[in-house]
Amino acid sequence: SSGINAEYGAMIPGQEEECKDKVAMITDQFAASSEAKVVTNTIEETKKEFQDADMKISIRSAANITTQFTANFGRSWKNVIRNPAYTKIRIVQTLVLSLLGGLAYLDNDNRIK
C-alpha cells in the first residue's frame, strides 16, 4: 500500500506522515515539470490581462446625470414603441394597483380635521 487511497486521493488514517510525504513528492514533481511552467505562465498572463482591463475601467469616467437620464429615457421609449402589448399590460397593472391602494383608504374614519 502506498499510503494514499488512489480512488479518493485521500489520506489513510494511521498513515498520515507517509501520505504527506507522498503528496509532497507528487507536488514537487509537478512543480519541476513543463506542465507546471505552462500553467504558471498562463496564470501570469491572465493576471496581467485582468490588471490591464482594471486599469482601462478605472480610467473611464462616469456619465453625468443628464447623459444617464437621456440614455434610459431613450431605451424606455424604444421599449414602448416596440412592445405595445407590454405597454398596455403596464397601464392595466398601474390602474389595478392604484385601485387597490385607493380601496385600502376608502371609508377610512381617520380623516384629518
Residue pairs with C-beta under 8 A, 6 or more apart in sequence:
1 12
1 15
2 18
2 22
3 11
3 12
3 15
3 18
3 19
3 21
3 22
4 10
4 11
4 12
4 19
4 22
4 23
5 11
5 12
11 19
11 20
12 19
30 36
63 71
79 86
80 87
